Amino acid sequence: MRLAAVCIAFIILLVFHIPGQAQDEALAMEIIARVNAWRIREGVWPLKPNDTLKNMALQQAQYIASLPALPDDLHVDGRGLRPRERALLTPFNWPYYELPGQIAIGENAALGTPDYALEFWQESALHARTALNPAYREVGVAALPYRNTILFIVVFGARPDVLPALVDPRDGRTIYLTNERFEYARFHDSMQVATKIQVFDSVGRPIYDEPIDWTQRISVPVEAGDAVYILSSDGEHSVISPVDLSRDRAILPVATVPTEAPVVTTEAAPEIAATPTTAPVIQPTMTPVVVATDLVPQPDEQPDLLILYSNDTLDVLNVSGATADWRTLAFHGTIDFPFTHFTRVTQFPLEALPNRHCLQIRSQTISGDVVKQENCSWVRSLITVSPDRLFWAQGPFEVQHNGLTITTCEPGAGVCVVDLP
């Protein structure tokens, strides 16, 4: 009996073992660039690379490459699972909307050169619908050598309340926004179609005098600094999208489409982008704001903390570029909340919190997976509180250092930057 079990286990290992293959990163980036250029020509925003989607694509490509012959269906893995089913499982755990079947995942595959892959997808109605679907906002690509050619697997995806924004690399100031277009988003308590945006400069000052209508492209002034924060709203939900103007750049070919690109409409999500229309590039004017220069960092300085908050969640991000000691910090509003509370639920070095790590408070009414902010690499601690303790939604709140107020945050702003003494 034991021998039989060992034999079965060995057979399972043989069936599911996938030998490592060398990813051609240059070709993978070329595919993303050419798909993004195609989407922009067709009036759809470019896609942001995502490591989880890349790993999904790579796993499937390695499985296909391990087979003695090319299968009829490149999208089925060794367990008989298709992309949406694989995305739900560990290690990917891709977030879904209301139900597991409502998951924004699509996949294209091709065998040959990048030229052939793009031509094949463009001439196939099914593959074009996937590549151009405005429901998708992120992408991962595998490009593996396969015999005498290249196997490409492209996985497209979107997550609730994640709206990436990417800088046009040709001018460094034009930003492509994204919106919620997944057909099942309407059943989920998350961002729907954003109708308004507000943009904040690198120290949290609003760029526009008041929120403006959502548009696919905006242009930010030089005086905004080296980062901006885009607050998108559908009237009930808000999502903040941090944009580092030097790092968060759309991957595009060196010579690509003209700047006056068409945009998708703000109507209900179509399967393919609607007939393109030309979008204006909004040239914002800075809102005059009187600030105390000894308390607020100037645009060329790096803030220490970034606080992002909506009706139900508050995130605190270390954006200082170094480890930080937050033991002496506290929130003071309708309730007092020392940062040391975060260590009561999770053990982590609050005295040496790494850069791009964050802490989160959210309402008990929210269930499901933790949603990370775009600039957060790891949520080190999550505390849930009752709705009557959502101090950031109940009025102005202070950030205190050793009992002294260093910043006051307004409840409706959605973003607050903090420069530590």
C-alpha positions as CSV (number, residue, x, y, z in Angstrom):
1,M,0.0,0.0,0.0
2,R,2.8,2.4,0.9
3,L,4.7,1.5,-2.4
4,A,1.5,2.3,-4.3
5,A,1.1,5.7,-2.6
6,V,4.8,6.5,-3.4
7,C,4.3,5.5,-7.0
8,I,1.2,7.7,-7.3
9,A,3.0,10.7,-5.8
10,F,5.9,10.2,-8.2
11,I,3.6,10.1,-11.1
12,I,1.9,13.3,-10.0
13,L,5.3,15.0,-9.7
14,L,6.1,13.8,-13.2
15,V,2.8,15.1,-14.6
16,F,3.0,18.5,-13.0
17,H,6.7,19.2,-13.0
18,I,7.5,22.1,-15.3
19,P,11.2,22.5,-16.2
20,G,12.5,26.1,-16.0
21,Q,12.7,28.0,-19.3
22,A,14.6,31.2,-20.0
23,Q,12.2,34.2,-20.2
24,D,13.2,36.6,-23.0
25,E,12.4,39.9,-21.2
26,A,13.2,42.1,-24.2
27,L,10.6,40.3,-26.3
28,A,8.1,40.3,-23.5
29,M,8.5,44.1,-23.2
30,E,8.2,44.4,-27.0
31,I,4.9,42.6,-26.9
32,I,3.6,44.9,-24.1
33,A,4.8,48.0,-26.0
34,R,3.1,46.9,-29.3
35,V,-0.2,45.8,-27.6
36,N,-0.2,49.2,-25.8
37,A,0.3,51.1,-29.0
38,W,-2.5,49.1,-30.6
39,R,-4.8,49.8,-27.7
40,I,-4.0,53.6,-27.9
41,R,-4.7,53.6,-31.6
42,E,-8.1,52.0,-31.0
43,G,-9.0,54.4,-28.2
44,V,-8.2,52.2,-25.1
45,W,-5.7,53.1,-22.3
46,P,-2.3,51.3,-22.2
47,L,-1.8,48.4,-19.7
48,K,0.4,48.4,-16.7
49,P,2.8,45.4,-16.2
50,N,1.8,43.2,-13.2
51,D,4.0,40.6,-11.7
52,T,1.2,38.2,-10.8
53,L,-0.1,38.2,-14.3
54,K,3.4,37.7,-15.6
55,N,3.9,34.7,-13.4
56,M,0.6,33.3,-14.6
57,A,1.7,33.7,-18.2
58,L,5.1,32.2,-17.5
59,Q,3.8,29.2,-15.7
60,Q,1.5,28.3,-18.6
61,A,4.2,28.9,-21.2
62,Q,6.6,26.7,-19.3
63,Y,4.0,23.9,-19.2
64,I,3.3,24.2,-22.9
65,A,7.1,24.2,-23.6
66,S,7.5,21.0,-21.5
67,L,5.1,18.9,-23.7
68,P,6.4,16.6,-26.4
69,A,4.0,18.2,-28.9
70,L,2.0,21.4,-29.2
71,P,-1.5,20.9,-27.8
72,D,-4.7,21.9,-29.6
73,D,-5.6,24.5,-26.9
74,L,-2.7,26.6,-25.5
75,H,-4.9,28.0,-22.7
76,V,-5.5,24.7,-20.8
77,D,-2.9,23.7,-18.2
78,G,-1.9,20.2,-17.0
79,R,-4.9,20.1,-14.6
80,G,-7.4,21.0,-17.3
81,L,-7.8,24.5,-15.9
82,R,-8.4,27.6,-18.0
83,P,-7.0,31.1,-17.2
84,R,-9.8,32.3,-15.1
85,E,-9.8,29.1,-13.0
86,R,-6.0,29.2,-12.6
87,A,-6.1,32.9,-11.5
88,L,-8.3,32.0,-8.5
89,L,-5.9,29.5,-7.1
90,T,-2.7,29.8,-5.0
91,P,-0.1,31.2,-5.7
92,F,-2.0,33.8,-7.9
93,N,-5.1,34.5,-5.8
94,W,-6.2,37.2,-8.3
95,P,-9.0,39.3,-6.7
96,Y,-12.5,38.7,-8.1
97,Y,-15.6,40.9,-7.9
98,E,-18.8,39.7,-6.2
99,L,-18.4,36.0,-7.0
100,P,-15.4,33.8,-8.0
101,G,-16.8,33.5,-11.6
102,Q,-16.7,37.3,-11.9
103,I,-13.0,37.6,-12.4
104,A,-11.4,40.0,-14.9
105,I,-8.9,37.7,-16.6
106,G,-8.2,37.1,-20.3
107,E,-5.4,35.4,-22.2
108,N,-3.9,35.4,-25.7
109,A,-1.3,33.1,-27.1
110,A,0.8,32.9,-30.2
111,L,3.8,31.0,-31.6
112,G,6.3,32.9,-33.8
113,T,7.8,36.3,-34.1
114,P,6.4,39.5,-32.4
115,D,5.3,40.6,-35.9
116,Y,3.4,37.4,-36.5
117,A,1.8,37.4,-33.0
118,L,0.5,41.0,-33.4
119,E,-0.8,40.2,-36.9
120,F,-2.5,37.0,-35.7
121,W,-4.2,38.7,-32.8
122,Q,-5.3,41.7,-34.9
123,E,-6.8,39.5,-37.6
124,S,-8.6,37.3,-35.1
125,A,-11.9,38.8,-33.8
126,L,-11.7,36.7,-30.7
127,H,-8.1,37.7,-29.8
128,A,-8.7,41.3,-30.8
129,R,-11.6,41.5,-28.4
130,T,-9.4,40.3,-25.6
131,A,-6.4,42.6,-26.4
132,L,-8.6,45.7,-26.8
133,N,-11.1,45.0,-24.0
134,P,-11.3,48.2,-21.9
135,A,-12.2,46.0,-18.9
136,Y,-8.5,45.2,-18.6
137,R,-6.0,47.6,-17.0
138,E,-2.9,45.3,-16.3
139,V,-0.9,42.8,-18.2
140,G,1.7,40.1,-17.9
141,V,3.7,38.5,-20.7
142,A,5.8,35.3,-21.1
143,A,8.1,35.0,-24.1
144,L,9.8,31.6,-24.1
145,P,12.1,30.0,-26.7
146,Y,10.2,27.0,-28.1
147,R,12.1,24.9,-30.6
148,N,13.1,27.3,-33.4
149,T,10.6,30.0,-32.5
150,I,9.1,31.9,-29.5
151,L,6.0,31.0,-27.5
152,F,4.1,34.1,-26.3
153,I,1.4,34.0,-23.5
154,V,-0.2,37.3,-22.6
155,V,-2.5,37.5,-19.6
156,F,-4.8,40.5,-19.2
157,G,-6.4,41.5,-15.9
158,A,-8.2,44.0,-13.7
159,R,-8.8,44.3,-10.0
160,P,-11.6,46.0,-8.0
161,D,-10.6,49.5,-6.9
162,V,-7.3,49.5,-8.7
163,L,-7.1,52.1,-11.4
164,P,-3.5,52.4,-12.7
165,A,-2.3,55.7,-14.3
166,L,0.7,55.7,-16.6
167,V,2.9,58.5,-17.9
168,D,3.5,58.9,-21.6
169,P,7.2,58.5,-22.0
170,R,7.5,60.9,-24.9
171,D,6.9,64.0,-22.9
172,G,6.9,62.8,-19.2
173,R,3.9,65.0,-18.3
174,T,0.9,63.4,-20.1
175,I,-0.8,60.8,-18.0
176,Y,-3.2,58.1,-19.3
177,L,-5.9,57.3,-16.8
178,T,-7.9,54.1,-16.5
179,N,-11.5,53.5,-15.4
180,E,-13.7,50.6,-14.3
181,R,-15.2,48.8,-17.4
182,F,-15.6,45.2,-16.2
183,E,-19.1,44.1,-16.8
184,Y,-19.5,42.5,-13.3
185,A,-18.3,45.5,-11.4
186,R,-21.9,46.7,-11.0
187,F,-22.6,43.8,-8.7
188,H,-19.7,44.6,-6.4
189,D,-19.3,47.3,-3.7
190,S,-16.3,49.0,-5.3
191,M,-15.6,51.7,-7.8
192,Q,-18.0,51.8,-10.7
193,V,-17.5,54.1,-13.7
194,A,-15.5,57.1,-12.4
195,T,-17.1,60.4,-13.4
196,K,-14.8,62.9,-11.6
197,I,-11.1,63.2,-10.8
198,Q,-9.0,65.5,-8.7
199,V,-5.2,65.6,-9.1
200,F,-2.8,66.5,-6.2
201,D,0.8,67.5,-6.7
202,S,3.8,65.8,-5.0
203,V,3.0,67.4,-1.6
204,G,-0.8,66.9,-1.7
205,R,-2.0,70.3,-3.0
206,P,-4.9,70.1,-5.5
207,I,-3.9,71.0,-9.1
208,Y,-7.4,71.9,-10.2
209,D,-9.6,74.5,-8.5
210,E,-12.3,71.8,-8.2
211,P,-12.8,68.2,-9.4
212,I,-13.1,67.9,-13.2
213,D,-14.9,65.4,-15.4
214,W,-13.0,62.1,-15.9
215,T,-11.0,62.0,-19.1
216,Q,-8.6,59.5,-20.4
217,R,-5.6,61.8,-20.7
218,I,-4.4,64.8,-18.6
219,S,-1.2,66.8,-18.7
220,V,0.3,68.0,-15.4
221,P,2.4,71.1,-15.0
222,V,6.1,71.0,-14.2
223,E,5.5,72.7,-10.9
224,A,3.5,69.6,-9.7
225,G,6.8,68.0,-8.8
226,D,8.0,64.4,-9.5
227,A,4.8,62.7,-8.4
228,V,1.0,63.2,-8.6
229,Y,-1.9,61.5,-6.9
230,I,-5.1,61.0,-8.9
231,L,-8.4,60.7,-6.9
232,S,-11.1,59.1,-9.0
233,S,-14.7,59.1,-7.9
234,D,-18.0,57.7,-9.1
235,G,-20.0,59.7,-6.5
236,E,-20.0,57.0,-3.9
237,H,-16.6,55.3,-4.1
238,S,-13.1,56.9,-4.4
239,V,-9.8,55.4,-5.5
240,I,-6.4,57.1,-5.2
241,S,-3.8,56.3,-7.9
242,P,-0.2,57.5,-7.1
243,V,1.9,58.2,-10.1
244,D,5.7,58.5,-10.0
245,L,6.4,60.6,-13.1
246,S,9.8,59.0,-13.6
247,R,9.0,55.4,-12.9
248,D,5.3,54.8,-13.8
249,R,5.7,55.1,-17.5
250,A,3.6,53.4,-20.2
251,I,5.6,50.8,-22.1
252,L,5.4,52.0,-25.7
253,P,7.5,51.5,-28.9
254,V,10.2,54.1,-29.5
255,A,8.2,55.4,-32.5
256,T,4.5,55.0,-31.8
257,V,1.1,56.6,-32.2
258,P,0.5,60.4,-32.3
259,T,-0.2,62.2,-29.1
260,E,-3.7,63.0,-30.1
261,A,-5.0,59.5,-29.3
262,P,-8.7,58.7,-29.2
263,V,-10.3,57.6,-25.9
264,V,-13.0,55.3,-24.7
265,T,-16.3,56.8,-23.7
266,T,-17.6,56.9,-20.1
267,E,-20.7,54.9,-20.9
268,A,-21.4,51.4,-19.7
269,A,-18.6,48.9,-20.4
270,P,-18.6,47.6,-23.9
271,E,-16.9,44.3,-25.0
272,I,-14.7,46.4,-27.3
273,A,-13.9,50.1,-27.1
274,A,-16.6,52.3,-28.5
275,T,-16.0,54.3,-31.7
276,P,-12.9,56.4,-31.0
277,T,-13.4,60.1,-30.3
278,T,-10.6,62.6,-29.8
279,A,-9.9,63.5,-26.1
280,P,-8.7,66.9,-25.0
281,V,-5.5,67.1,-23.1
282,I,-6.4,69.0,-20.0
283,Q,-3.8,71.7,-19.2
284,P,-4.4,72.4,-15.4
285,T,-3.7,75.6,-13.6
286,M,-2.3,75.4,-10.1
287,T,-4.8,76.3,-7.4
288,P,-3.3,79.2,-5.3
289,V,-2.7,77.7,-1.9
290,V,-1.2,79.6,1.1
291,V,1.1,77.2,2.9
292,A,3.5,77.5,5.9
293,T,6.8,76.6,4.2
294,D,8.3,75.5,7.5
295,L,5.6,72.8,7.9
296,V,4.9,71.7,4.4
297,P,7.6,70.1,2.2
298,Q,8.4,71.9,-1.0
299,P,7.8,70.1,-4.4
300,D,11.4,69.0,-4.8
301,E,11.4,67.4,-1.3
302,Q,10.4,63.8,-0.6
303,P,7.5,63.5,2.0
304,D,7.8,60.9,4.7
305,L,4.3,59.6,5.0
306,L,1.4,59.4,2.5
307,I,-2.0,59.0,4.0
308,L,-4.7,57.8,1.6
309,Y,-8.3,57.4,2.7
310,S,-11.8,56.8,1.4
311,N,-15.2,56.3,3.2
312,D,-14.2,52.8,4.5
313,T,-10.4,52.5,4.5
314,L,-7.3,54.5,5.5
315,D,-3.7,53.5,4.4
316,V,-0.5,55.0,5.7
317,L,2.5,54.5,3.4
318,N,6.2,55.0,4.0
319,V,7.3,57.0,1.0
320,S,10.4,58.5,2.5
321,G,12.8,56.4,0.5
322,A,14.3,54.8,3.7
323,T,13.3,52.9,6.8
324,A,11.2,54.9,9.2
325,D,10.5,54.9,12.9
326,W,6.8,55.4,13.5
327,R,6.5,54.5,17.2
328,T,5.9,58.1,18.3
329,L,3.2,58.8,15.8
330,A,-0.5,58.9,16.5
331,F,-3.8,60.0,14.9
332,H,-6.0,62.4,16.9
333,G,-9.5,63.0,15.8
334,T,-12.9,61.8,17.0
335,I,-10.8,59.0,18.6
336,D,-7.1,58.7,19.4
337,F,-5.2,56.1,17.5
338,P,-1.5,55.6,18.4
339,F,0.5,53.9,15.6
340,T,1.6,51.3,18.2
341,H,-1.9,49.8,17.9
342,F,-0.8,48.3,14.6
343,T,1.7,46.1,16.4
344,R,-1.0,44.5,18.6
345,V,-2.3,42.4,15.7
346,T,0.9,41.8,13.8
347,Q,4.6,41.6,14.9
348,F,6.7,43.8,12.6
349,P,9.4,46.5,13.1
350,L,7.5,49.7,13.6
351,E,10.8,51.2,14.7
352,A,12.4,50.3,11.3
353,L,9.5,50.1,8.8
354,P,10.9,49.6,5.3
355,N,10.2,52.0,2.4
356,R,7.0,51.4,0.5
357,H,5.5,49.3,3.3
358,C,2.2,50.4,4.6
359,L,-0.4,50.1,7.4
360,Q,-4.2,49.9,6.9
361,I,-7.3,50.6,8.9
362,R,-10.6,49.6,7.4
363,S,-14.3,49.2,8.4
364,Q,-15.7,46.0,9.7
365,T,-18.3,46.2,6.9
366,I,-15.6,45.4,4.3
367,S,-14.9,41.7,3.7
368,G,-12.6,39.9,1.4
369,D,-8.9,40.2,0.5
370,V,-6.7,43.1,1.5
371,V,-6.4,45.7,-1.3
372,K,-3.0,47.3,-1.5
373,Q,-2.5,50.8,-2.7
374,E,-0.5,51.2,-5.8
375,N,2.7,52.4,-4.1
376,C,2.5,49.8,-1.3
377,S,4.6,46.7,-1.6
378,W,3.5,45.1,1.6
379,V,0.6,45.8,4.0
380,R,2.4,45.0,7.3
381,S,-0.7,45.4,9.6
382,L,-4.4,45.6,9.0
383,I,-6.8,46.7,11.8
384,T,-10.6,46.5,11.4
385,V,-12.8,48.9,13.3
386,S,-16.5,49.5,13.8
387,P,-18.1,52.1,11.6
388,D,-18.4,54.5,14.5
389,R,-14.6,54.6,14.8
390,L,-13.8,55.7,11.2
391,F,-12.3,59.0,12.5
392,W,-11.0,60.0,9.0
393,A,-14.6,60.1,7.7
394,Q,-16.0,62.0,10.6
395,G,-14.1,65.2,10.6
396,P,-10.5,66.7,10.4
397,F,-7.9,64.6,12.1
398,E,-4.3,65.3,13.2
399,V,-1.1,63.5,12.7
400,Q,0.9,63.9,16.0
401,H,4.5,63.3,16.7
402,N,5.4,62.9,20.4
403,G,2.0,64.5,21.2
404,L,2.6,67.5,19.0
405,T,0.5,68.1,15.9
406,I,2.5,68.2,12.7
407,T,-0.3,67.9,10.1
408,T,-4.0,68.3,10.0
409,C,-5.9,66.2,7.3
410,E,-9.3,67.1,6.0
411,P,-12.0,64.4,5.8
412,G,-12.9,64.8,2.1
413,A,-9.5,65.3,0.7
414,G,-8.7,61.6,0.3
415,V,-4.9,62.2,0.5
416,C,-2.7,63.8,3.1
417,V,1.1,64.1,3.0
418,V,3.3,64.3,6.1
419,D,6.8,65.6,6.6
420,L,8.2,64.4,9.9
421,P,10.3,66.8,12.0
